[in-house]
């Protein structure tokens, strides 16, 4: 039971961090508190009145993120990935890192990295699995907050 509580609290912590960073940059951010499917934060740029939905994935000390998509659903990726994602990494020293990808960038990363993983030589064929993105595949997107609006 405690592991589930910790996972939920870590996820909520990441959402609050992202909302705080957006506020510091002049954006208005409102958390959905898990009441809205596939969206964690509603965002508004008050200068342009442009609104966005944002999905946040947070990990503490892990090196990859599941994106809520199974390999068997890869053909529906454009329907399943509906908005920009912010990946939050909380390391052992409680240093926070942000990796921000537009919907298009995330789809490209998923297709590229999952194809590489799926097509590796193996003795046994893979069964269906949750698609994950490694932290190393996100390094080009560190602190790229402008990707939210692309």
PyMOL commands that set and color helices and strands:
alter all, ss='L'
color gray80, all
select helices_A, chain A and resi 2-24+71-80+103-118+135-141+145-149
alter helices_A, ss='H'
color red, helices_A
select strands_A, chain A and resi 27-31+41-45+50-60+64-70+84-90+96-101+130-134
alter strands_A, ss='S'
color yellow, strands_A
deselect
rebuild
show_as cartoon
